[in-house]
Amino acid sequence: MAGLLHSLAHIEFNALNLALDAIWRFANMPKQYYEDWLTVAKEEAYHFSLIGEYLQVLGFSYGDFTAHNSLWEMVERTTDSVMARMALVTRTMEARGLDAVPMIRDRFKQIKDDRAVEILEIILRDEISHVRIGNHWFNFLCAQENIFPITAYRELARKYRAPVFKAPI
């Protein structure tokens, strides 16, 4: 279970960095865009600290386990397009986490790890708003370009080689 928590900490660490990268990398967006991503960064840092502190209680530290880097790989692929970033990192990679967190939370419920369940409830609540923010800015950009969001998403997913997920999405 510590390895699973470590994987979640790594995802939160990458999500913190992607929020800050979205602020730094993409110029000429409305002020609210930067405020939204600063809020996301603050919440991702909080999630990372919650998991990190709990790992310490369990006798582990961040860095004790290996972790995948698929979220950051998609961040790197979308460095040239704020629309691609909003579509594929927030609305795809992070949104997929919304499908996974309840199942992970339920595994911790089964073993009666109340602290892990509390942390995952906080993460789930906040991640819903993070995906909503990404969705808002994706739709904003599509409206600016007069592009239908579903068509834009499909084209961006193909162009940037987004992972294909099994249903439900």
C-alpha positions in Angstrom: 0.0 0.0 0.0 2.9 2.3 0.6 4.0 1.8 -3.0 0.5 2.8 -4.2 0.6 5.9 -2.0 4.0 6.7 -3.3 2.6 6.5 -6.9 -0.1 8.9 -5.9 2.4 11.3 -4.4 4.4 11.2 -7.6 1.3 12.1 -9.6 0.5 15.0 -7.3 4.1 16.2 -7.6 3.9 16.1 -11.4 0.5 17.8 -11.3 1.9 20.6 -9.2 4.7 21.1 -11.7 2.2 21.0 -14.6 0.1 23.7 -13.1 3.1 25.9 -12.6 4.3 25.1 -16.1 0.9 26.1 -17.5 1.3 29.5 -15.8 4.9 30.0 -17.0 4.7 28.6 -20.5 1.5 30.1 -21.9 1.5 33.8 -22.3 -1.4 36.1 -23.3 -4.2 34.3 -21.5 -6.7 36.1 -19.3 -5.8 36.9 -15.8 -8.3 34.4 -14.5 -6.4 31.6 -16.3 -3.3 32.3 -14.2 -5.2 32.6 -11.0 -7.0 29.3 -11.7 -3.7 27.5 -12.3 -2.1 29.1 -9.2 -5.0 27.7 -7.1 -4.5 24.3 -8.7 -0.7 24.4 -7.9 -1.5 25.2 -4.3 -3.9 22.3 -4.0 -1.6 19.9 -5.7 1.2 20.9 -3.3 -1.2 20.3 -0.4 -2.1 16.8 -1.8 1.6 16.0 -2.2 2.3 17.1 1.4 -0.6 15.1 2.8 0.6 11.9 1.1 4.3 12.6 1.9 3.5 13.1 5.6 1.5 9.9 5.7 4.2 8.0 4.0 6.5 9.2 6.8 4.1 7.9 9.4 4.3 4.5 7.6 8.1 4.6 7.6 8.7 5.6 4.0 9.6 8.7 2.1 8.9 10.1 -1.3 11.6 8.6 -3.6 11.7 5.2 -1.9 9.8 3.6 -4.8 10.0 3.9 -8.5 7.1 5.7 -10.3 5.8 6.1 -13.8 6.1 9.4 -15.6 3.2 9.3 -18.1 1.6 12.5 -16.9 4.8 14.5 -17.3 5.5 12.9 -20.7 2.2 14.3 -21.9 3.1 17.7 -20.4 6.3 17.6 -22.5 4.4 16.7 -25.7 2.1 19.7 -25.3 4.6 22.4 -24.7 3.7 24.2 -27.9 0.0 24.5 -27.5 -2.1 25.7 -24.5 -5.2 24.1 -26.2 -3.5 20.7 -26.4 -2.4 21.0 -22.8 -5.9 21.8 -21.6 -7.3 19.0 -23.7 -4.9 16.2 -23.1 -3.3 16.8 -19.8 -6.2 18.1 -17.8 -9.2 16.7 -19.6 -7.5 13.3 -20.3 -4.7 12.4 -18.0 -6.1 14.1 -14.8 -9.7 13.3 -15.6 -8.8 9.6 -15.8 -7.6 10.0 -12.2 -11.2 10.8 -11.3 -12.1 7.3 -12.5 -9.2 5.7 -10.5 -9.3 7.5 -7.2 -12.7 6.1 -6.0 -11.5 2.5 -6.6 -8.2 3.2 -4.8 -10.1 4.8 -1.9 -12.3 1.8 -1.7 -9.2 -0.5 -1.4 -8.0 1.5 1.6 -11.5 1.4 3.1 -11.4 -2.4 2.8 -8.2 -2.5 4.9 -9.6 0.1 7.3 -6.9 2.7 6.6 -8.9 5.7 7.6 -6.2 8.3 7.1 -5.5 7.2 3.5 -9.3 7.3 2.8 -9.4 10.9 4.2 -6.5 12.0 2.0 -8.1 10.4 -1.1 -11.4 12.1 -0.3 -9.6 15.5 -0.3 -7.8 14.7 -3.5 -11.0 13.6 -5.3 -12.9 16.7 -4.2 -10.1 19.0 -5.4 -9.3 17.1 -8.6 -12.9 17.5 -9.8 -12.4 21.3 -9.7 -9.0 21.0 -11.5 -10.6 19.1 -14.3 -13.4 21.6 -14.4 -10.8 24.4 -14.7 -9.0 22.6 -17.6 -12.3 22.0 -19.3 -13.3 25.6 -18.9 -10.1 26.8 -20.5 -10.2 24.2 -23.3 -13.8 25.4 -24.2 -12.7 29.0 -23.9 -9.8 28.4 -26.4 -12.1 26.4 -28.8 -14.6 29.3 -28.7 -11.8 31.8 -29.5 -10.7 29.7 -32.5 -14.4 29.0 -33.5 -13.6 25.2 -33.3 -16.1 22.6 -32.1 -14.6 21.1 -28.9 -15.3 17.4 -29.7 -13.6 17.7 -33.1 -10.7 19.7 -31.6 -10.2 17.1 -28.9 -10.1 14.2 -31.4 -7.6 16.0 -33.6 -5.4 17.0 -30.7 -5.5 13.4 -29.2 -4.3 12.0 -32.6 -1.7 14.7 -33.2 -0.2 14.5 -29.7 -0.5 10.7 -29.3 -2.8 10.8 -26.3 -3.4 7.5 -24.5 -6.5 5.7 -25.6 -8.5 4.7 -22.5 -11.0 2.0 -22.1 -14.5 3.0 -21.0 -15.8 4.4 -18.9 -14.3 7.8 -19.5 
